Amino acid sequence: MKRIGILTSGGDCQGLNATMRGVVKGLTKNVDDLEVYGFYDGYKGLIYGNYRLLSPSDFSGILTRGGTILGSSRQPFKLMRVPDEKGLDKVEAMKHTYHKLRLNCLVILGGNGTQKTANLLREEGLNVIHLPKTIDNDIYGTDVTFGFQSAINIATSAIDCIHTTAASHNRVFVVEVMGHKVGWLTLYAGIAGGADIILLPEIPYDLEKVIDAVKRRTHAGKGFTILAVAEGAISKEDAQLPKKEYKKKLEERKGHSVSYELAAQIEEKTGSEVRVVVPGHTQRGGSPSPYDRVLCTRLGAAAADLIVKGKYGYMVAIVDGETCKVPLEEVAGKLKMVETDSPIIKEAKTIGISFGD
């Protein structure tokens, strides 16, 4: 008998259901006696014992379904050691639920914060397998995360749609793409969508150089300019501020992101008509792309293989196109940033894309 727990934690994305399906199908084909317990709303279900025994039919027909059949929630890692409002020790509660169900392994699907808690549970003696999920593609130790390609498709489609209206009205458009700390999604969607300017958190921008890039297109007879701007894009001036001052500035924006600030500055300095488009959570929604369906199936199958072999404490990664296991302690807490001198940045600059630096 193998008893497996499974949960999805953090922000949702395309491919969570497909990955769980891959895990369970892989186990069903290779384990004679199997019980799978699904925890609702991420770590919250593990903490408060909100779960149910799942059957193979629960994983049928969900390959193409977005979101997560188990629900999700954000449980900040920095608060995991802090008792809840009733004084409950969250870590001890999770361990209690795990042992109560006599689980052999806990399969955890999530991003960076989720991964850190998974590693914490490993340190506490639980058998865990982590599957790397995030549209940001910022998990260290894997070439790609599931959800990333699906989000690229949606963000690229948004930029594609902007081209015609931008050209019709000779406007400047700022398309805000998700990504607070890293710019992988903005970089790929920006290149794929033919953006003229791409602004990333990793490359603080010089406003004057952004303005110059807009003016150069105007002087060249181009009637419009499209900027792909990450949520976490930051100016060189703001990047030099102490963290407390910058945080205060963000609060003073009153919900308006850097894209609106940038749009106002461009409009003031160029006289151009500027519009802001925010695809927002559409980038997390809908069905997983065919690429992600394949990736999710591979990751799920690889996780099932590790469980069958009794190998725990790993993240299942994609490295050089192959699935592999990476020790959690080697990757937990690390971010995979866009390197400013990476080939893809150099190649984008070669074709004339401005990064405002």
Secondary structure, DSSP 4 states (H G I P E B T S, - for coil): -EEEEEEE-SS--TTHHHHHHHHHHHHHHH-SSEEEEEETTTHHHHHHT-EEEE-GGGGTT-TT--S-TT------GGGTTS--TT---HHHHHHHHHHHTT-SEEEEEE-HHHHHHHHHHHHTT--EEEEEB-TT--BTT-S--BTHHHHHHHHHHHHHHHHHHHHHHT-EEEEEES-SS--HHHHHHHHHTT-SEEE-TTSPBPHHHHHHHHHHHHHTT---EEEEEETT--BHHHHTS-HHHHHHHHHHTTT--HHHHHHHHHHHHH---EEEE--GGGGG-SPPPHHHHHHHHHHHHHHHHHHHHT--SEEEEEETTEEEEEEHHHHTT-B-PPPTT-HHHHHHHHTT-B---
